[in-house]
Amino acid sequence: MLNKRQANRLAGFAMMELLMTILVLAVGALGLAGLQLSAMKYNKTASSRSQATFLADELSDRMRANMAGVQAGSYTLNNGYTAAIPALAGLTAPGCGTSSDCNSAQMATLDLIAWNAGLKTKLPSGTGAVIPVTGATYTYNIVVMWQDKILAASTPNTDSTCPGTPVVGVRCLTVPYMP
């Protein structure tokens, strides 16, 4: 049997073990919380990139369905981010489609208006451009652009793949279109 002095010393040792265990668990919990926060932040970027890919593919499909509009250059929107927002917003819907048939240029305008609506609703400050590839017939780069908080906070904070003058925090995804 332990005497009173030995028992008191062992009780103090158990208390120190308990405090150290709590400290280790607290540091581990803070580390897990930091990992969770980072995962949520990067998940938002991945989601935006997936939406951008979907939207670029959607316009590509619309262009394939209207080859006459592609050949006439009706889809060309060769703008950087700051110019693309008003250019797409300024498109007015032609008076066809409900009671009359659209020609290829009118169909291209309707396609771009629908694409712009998707860009604005599915991406933060989303817009886009359709840029002809120099030296290639009927080949375009479909560029989807949106604001990305992670890019805005990083260094460098501009995406060099974006057309036009780089804008801080704007991420771009370029998808080639070939008929």
Buried (B, 14 or more C-beta within 10 A) or exposed (E): EEEEEEEEEEEEEEEEEEEEEEEEEEEEEEEEEEEEEEEEEEEEBEEBBEBBEEBBEBBBEBBEEBEEBBEBEBBBBBBBBBBBBEBBEEBEEBEBEEEEEBBBBBBBBBBBBBBBEBBBEBBBBBBBBBBBEEEEEBBBBBBBBBBBBBBBEEEEBBBEEBBBEBBEBBBBBBBEBEE
